[in-house]
Amino acid sequence: MPNIQSAKKRVRVEAKANLRNRAVKSELKSMAKKFEEAIAGGDKKVATEVAKAYTGALDKARLKGTIHKNAINRKKGQISKALDSMS
């Protein structure tokens, strides 16, 4: 445990950020599963709607700094590739 006041505060701030980041990552994993189910279902309209929500959530996570921008771009590319392969 830190003794310096600023170090104690840093521990508290990091704990809050950790909880927030875990919640965001969990939500993204849930959206990824919904997208995979929509792709497996074969309905392009539903898959497109889910993909739009999923990419929006990814962009929001990128702005918050939860996930690196290159990882977000890679995931968005995979999403568009999966949608294109449906037709």
VOLO-521223 format. One record per residue: chain; residue in one letter; y, z, x of N, C-alpha, C in turn; residue number from 1. Coordinates in pm, 1 decimal. Atoms other than C-alpha are relative to their C-alpha. Layout:
! residues N
R, c, r, nyy, nzz, nxx, cayy, cazz, caxx, cyy, czz, cxx, k
R, A, a, Y, Z, X, Y, Z, X, Y, Z, X, NUM
...
! end
This chain:
! residues 87
R, c, r, nyy, nzz, nxx, cayy, cazz, caxx, cyy, czz, cxx, k
R, A, m, -118.2, 0.0, 83.9, 0.0, 0.0, 0.0, 124.0, 0.0, 88.0, 1
R, A, p, -121.8, 4.8, -81.6, 343.1, -86.8, 133.7, 86.4, 124.3, -17.8, 2
R, A, n, -91.9, -113.9, 4.4, 596.7, 182.6, 215.5, 144.0, -43.1, -24.7, 3
R, A, i, -137.2, 48.4, 13.1, 911.4, -29.5, 218.0, 23.8, -45.5, -143.6, 4
R, A, q, -31.1, 27.1, 139.8, 1085.1, -70.2, -117.8, -10.9, -149.4, -34.5, 5
R, A, s, 4.9, 143.2, 29.3, 1120.4, -448.3, -95.4, -144.1, -51.8, -1.0, 6
R, A, a, 140.6, 39.3, -2.1, 751.4, -481.6, -10.2, -71.2, 46.7, -126.3, 7
R, A, k, 57.6, -49.0, 125.5, 659.9, -267.7, -312.1, 36.9, -91.9, -115.4, 8
R, A, k, -45.8, 90.1, 105.4, 868.9, -492.5, -534.8, -72.8, -134.4, 10.2, 9
R, A, r, 69.2, 126.8, -19.9, 707.7, -801.3, -383.5, -141.8, 6.1, -57.2, 10
R, A, v, 135.1, -18.0, 54.5, 364.5, -664.5, -477.2, 2.7, -8.5, -151.9, 11
R, A, r, -11.7, 4.2, 146.7, 479.1, -614.8, -838.1, 27.9, -141.7, -48.8, 12
R, A, v, -35.5, 135.7, 39.8, 632.2, -961.5, -859.1, -120.4, -92.7, 13.8, 13
R, A, e, 117.7, 84.5, -21.2, 320.9, -1125.5, -714.0, -107.8, 27.2, -103.2, 14
R, A, a, 99.4, -33.4, 102.4, 100.6, -940.5, -962.4, 33.9, -68.6, -132.8, 15
R, A, k, -42.5, 67.9, 122.9, 305.7, -1077.8, -1254.4, -25.6, -150.3, 10.1, 16
R, A, a, 19.1, 143.4, -18.9, 295.5, -1429.5, -1112.0, -147.9, -35.3, -3.7, 17
R, A, n, 144.0, 22.0, -0.8, -78.9, -1400.4, -1058.9, -54.0, -5.8, -142.7, 18
R, A, l, 43.5, -0.5, 139.6, -135.0, -1313.2, -1425.6, 46.5, -126.1, -72.4, 19
R, A, r, -55.7, 118.1, 65.0, 92.2, -1594.3, -1541.3, -74.5, -125.8, 44.5, 20
R, A, n, 69.4, 117.4, -51.6, -76.8, -1849.0, -1315.4, -143.0, -8.4, -51.0, 21
R, A, r, 136.4, 0.2, 51.6, -424.1, -1743.9, -1427.4, -4.0, -45.4, -144.6, 22
R, A, a, -5.0, 40.2, 140.7, -325.0, -1786.1, -1792.3, 23.2, -150.3, -11.9, 23
R, A, v, -29.3, 142.8, 4.5, -183.0, -2132.8, -1726.9, -122.7, -80.5, 41.8, 24
R, A, k, 118.2, 71.2, -47.6, -490.9, -2242.6, -1530.8, -113.1, 4.4, -102.2, 25
R, A, s, 102.8, -13.0, 102.8, -721.2, -2112.2, -1802.9, 28.0, -95.9, -115.6, 26
R, A, e, -38.0, 91.5, 108.7, -530.0, -2307.9, -2067.9, -24.4, -145.1, 41.3, 27
R, A, l, 23.1, 136.2, -47.6, -548.9, -2622.7, -1854.0, -149.1, -34.1, 0.1, 28
R, A, k, 144.6, 22.8, 1.7, -926.0, -2583.7, -1819.4, -48.8, -23.1, -142.7, 29
R, A, s, 36.3, 18.9, 139.6, -955.6, -2551.7, -2197.3, 41.3, -138.9, -48.0, 30
R, A, m, -46.4, 133.6, 38.5, -748.9, -2867.3, -2245.4, -86.2, -108.8, 64.1, 31
R, A, a, 85.9, 97.4, -67.1, -965.2, -3050.7, -1992.1, -132.2, -13.9, -75.0, 32
R, A, k, 124.5, 5.0, 76.0, -1276.5, -2958.2, -2190.0, 20.0, -74.6, -131.7, 33
R, A, k, -28.7, 71.1, 124.2, -1115.4, -3080.6, -2513.3, 11.7, -150.0, 25.7, 34
R, A, f, -14.5, 141.1, -34.6, -1025.9, -3408.0, -2341.6, -135.4, -64.1, 26.5, 35
R, A, e, 133.9, 52.5, -29.1, -1380.3, -3455.1, -2211.8, -80.2, -18.1, -128.2, 36
R, A, e, 70.3, 12.4, 128.1, -1517.4, -3391.8, -2562.1, 53.4, -119.1, -78.4, 37
R, A, a, -58.9, 113.3, 70.8, -1274.3, -3647.2, -2707.4, -47.0, -131.7, 60.6, 38
R, A, i, 49.3, 120.4, -66.9, -1381.3, -3904.3, -2448.5, -146.1, -23.6, -37.4, 39
R, A, a, 141.4, 12.6, 33.6, -1747.9, -3834.1, -2518.1, -18.0, -40.5, -146.7, 40
R, A, g, 7.0, 35.1, 141.1, -1681.6, -3865.2, -2891.5, 26.1, -146.6, -26.3, 41
R, A, g, -22.8, 142.4, 12.4, -1556.5, -4218.8, -2843.6, 119.6, -39.3, -85.1, 42
R, A, d, -116.3, 31.6, 81.9, -1247.8, -4193.7, -3065.0, 123.3, -8.1, 89.6, 43
R, A, k, -109.9, 20.0, -94.2, -964.3, -4344.0, -2863.2, 129.7, 63.1, -49.5, 44
R, A, k, -123.8, -56.2, 54.7, -688.8, -4224.2, -3098.4, 7.5, 149.6, 28.1, 45
R, A, v, 4.0, -144.4, -24.9, -794.4, -3860.1, -3071.5, 11.9, 27.6, 149.1, 46
R, A, a, -4.7, -18.9, -145.2, -848.1, -3892.1, -2697.6, 141.2, -21.1, 53.5, 47
R, A, t, -137.4, 26.2, -44.0, -497.8, -4035.1, -2655.5, 91.2, 117.4, -33.7, 48
R, A, e, -81.6, -115.0, 40.1, -341.3, -3746.7, -2847.6, -27.5, 121.1, 88.6, 49
R, A, v, 36.5, -112.7, -86.1, -533.2, -3488.7, -2645.6, 50.9, -22.9, 141.8, 50
R, A, a, -46.9, 32.7, -135.1, -442.8, -3668.4, -2322.4, 149.9, 21.9, 11.7, 51
R, A, k, -145.2, -18.8, -3.3, -74.1, -3661.6, -2411.8, 35.0, 148.5, 11.4, 52
R, A, a, -24.1, -144.5, -7.2, -84.4, -3285.2, -2469.7, -41.6, 55.3, 136.7, 53
R, A, y, 52.9, -46.8, -128.4, -290.8, -3232.6, -2154.0, 94.9, -36.6, 114.5, 54
R, A, t, -90.9, 39.3, -107.1, -55.3, -3432.4, -1930.3, 132.3, 75.8, -9.6, 55
R, A, g, -121.4, -80.2, 15.8, 242.3, -3246.2, -2076.7, -17.9, 139.3, 56.3, 56
R, A, a, 29.0, -133.5, -52.6, 79.7, -2914.9, -1993.2, -10.6, -3.9, 152.8, 57
R, A, l, 9.1, 13.7, -145.6, 3.9, -3039.9, -1641.7, 138.3, -8.4, 62.7, 58
R, A, d, -135.2, 11.3, -52.0, 367.2, -3137.5, -1590.2, 72.6, 134.0, -4.4, 59
R, A, k, -62.3, -131.3, 11.7, 478.7, -2795.7, -1710.9, -51.5, 93.9, 110.4, 60
R, A, a, 57.7, -81.9, -106.9, 239.4, -2626.5, -1465.8, 56.4, -40.7, 135.2, 61
R, A, r, -58.9, 47.5, -126.0, 381.5, -2843.9, -1189.5, 141.0, 55.2, 17.2, 62
R, A, l, -137.0, -51.9, -8.7, 738.3, -2737.8, -1270.3, 3.0, 148.1, 34.0, 63
R, A, k, 5.8, -143.4, -27.3, 637.9, -2372.1, -1260.1, -57.2, 30.2, 138.0, 64
R, A, g, 56.2, -20.2, -132.9, 465.0, -2422.7, -926.5, -139.1, 59.7, -1.7, 65
R, A, t, 134.1, -55.9, 10.2, 126.6, -2313.1, -1052.8, -101.6, -85.9, 73.8, 66
R, A, i, 92.1, 93.7, -62.8, -51.6, -2624.0, -928.1, 81.5, -99.8, 82.0, 67
R, A, h, -69.6, 91.5, -89.7, 45.8, -2857.2, -642.9, 20.2, -135.8, -66.6, 68
R, A, k, -35.3, 126.3, 65.4, 211.8, -3184.1, -741.1, -102.3, -109.2, 25.5, 69
R, A, n, 99.8, 103.1, -27.5, -50.9, -3400.3, -571.1, -125.2, 21.1, -85.1, 70
R, A, a, 115.2, -28.7, 86.1, -327.8, -3226.2, -765.9, 29.7, -43.3, -143.3, 71
R, A, i, -39.6, 40.4, 134.6, -135.5, -3287.6, -1088.2, -5.6, -152.1, -11.2, 72
R, A, n, 1.6, 146.4, 2.8, -88.0, -3655.7, -1003.3, -142.4, -54.5, 0.9, 73
R, A, r, 139.4, 42.9, -5.1, -457.8, -3689.0, -921.7, -66.3, 17.2, -137.2, 74
R, A, k, 58.6, -24.8, 131.8, -558.0, -3532.5, -1255.0, 53.2, -98.7, -103.4, 75
R, A, k, -58.9, 94.4, 94.6, -316.2, -3754.7, -1447.5, -58.2, -140.7, 20.4, 76
R, A, g, 63.7, 127.9, -27.6, -464.5, -4059.0, -1275.3, -140.9, -6.3, -56.0, 77
R, A, q, 135.5, -5.5, 54.2, -813.6, -3950.0, -1373.7, 1.8, -10.9, -152.1, 78
R, A, i, -11.8, 5.5, 146.3, -699.0, -3904.9, -1733.9, 24.6, -143.6, -44.5, 79
R, A, s, -31.4, 136.8, 40.5, -547.8, -4253.5, -1754.5, -117.9, -94.3, 27.6, 80
R, A, k, 115.6, 82.3, -31.2, -852.4, -4405.3, -1588.9, -109.3, 18.0, -105.1, 81
R, A, a, 100.4, -26.1, 103.8, -1081.6, -4237.3, -1842.2, 39.1, -65.8, -131.9, 82
R, A, l, -46.5, 63.4, 123.9, -866.5, -4362.2, -2131.6, -16.1, -151.4, 7.6, 83
R, A, d, 11.9, 145.5, -15.9, -861.9, -4716.8, -1992.5, -145.7, -46.1, -8.4, 84
R, A, s, 141.5, 38.9, 1.0, -1240.4, -4719.7, -1955.5, -60.8, 6.3, -140.6, 85
R, A, m, 52.1, -8.1, 136.4, -1281.9, -4643.9, -2327.0, 6.5, -134.7, -71.7, 86
R, A, s, -16.8, 124.8, 75.6, -1163.5, -4987.9, -2439.4, -87.8, -113.2, 48.4, 87
! end
